Amino acid sequence: MDWLQRFLTSTIGLKVIMAVSGLVLVGFVIGHMLGNLQIFLEFVEEGMGREALNQYGALLKGNKLLLWGTRVTLLVAVAAHIYSACVLTLRARAARPANYKQHKWLSGSYAVRTMRWGGVILLAFIVYHLLHLTVGSEVTPSIEHCKVVGDGLQCPIFDNVVQGFRQPGVVLFYVIAQLALGFHLAHGIWSLFRTLGLGNPRFDGIIKKIAVGTAAAVTLGNVAIPVSVLVGLVGGAV
Ligand code: HEM
């Protein structure tokens, strides 16, 4: 087990932890976005988006194993991701020569600095987002939790989302956070491929396309929801 401890504390081991935990988080972010995008089924037929979103919430909340399995996996992934980022940052600082300067997008010190600040904005966003749409608390006192009705669970996710995105300040914060997420994903996915051994310049073009394409799709999809609610395209005008 000595080799495992040595690997997990080595720089490459920490990069692998960062890549694998990042992959788990990317998977969640894409799945979560696809689930939330069902709100736009309202455009197909009124009530369809509401039903799909509420059912998606009930499916997750109604299955304790799925709910807690997802929560614990996310928590472990976020903790591992932040831990490896902090240790790697401290090591890079200790090793870096004073005049190191490289301003290349998707790689180099500029992108890495953007990643660190982006990561801090994302962490703040996740805490706010959980208070806003999951816990309720003072941030959204109007939030309604799932209720047991007969044999099933009824979750008013659609109404919570519409209620939650009617304030321009909240939507602005979401948009800023999604832009930070987009930059974070673009560089993160790019680095992930390299850490997992696809750093060959032959693949650079395609990896860049995958990284930027995924980041842009997630950003656009996530921004579309709060903005559409705010302007009254979904959920009706206030
Ligand atoms: C702007 C687009 C987003 C919308 C509309 C949205 C919507 C929601 C809603 C409605 C819930 C509550 C679900 C429920 O109570 O069943 C939720 C929970 C959650 N969201 Fe989001 N979300 C968005 C973006 C994100 C992003 C970018 C992340 C991560 C970086 C994220 C992470 C989470 C987590 C971790 C939960 C808690 C799930 C649980 O109950 O364990 N969300 N989101």
Residues whose N, C-alpha, C, O or C-beta is under 5 A from the ligand:
A	BS01	HEM	N36 G57 R71 L133 T134 I157 N222 I225
